[in-house]
Amino acid sequence: MIIPYNELSKDALQTLIEDFVTRDGTDYGDNEKSMQEKAEHLLALLKTGDLLITYNEDTKDCGLVTKDKLGNNI
């Protein structure tokens, strides 16, 4: 299930984004960015629709995924 970012409260969205940027594997390469810069980048991607919030009803888990990765499953 896709959850529109603007349907989350500001606090819930911020928590989701912060959780994502602090996970292992979110390395930005040689360009080290602050948590705020990473969060702003993700929010911009959410606003353009290039990044989506997913929710799995079976596992009660939510996450962020690029539109390209979902492909035709949207």
Secondary structure, 3 states (H helix, E strand, C coil): CEECHHHCCHHHHHHHHHHHHCCCCCCCCCCCCCHHHHHHHHHHHHHHCCEEEEEECCCCEEEEEEHHHHHHHC
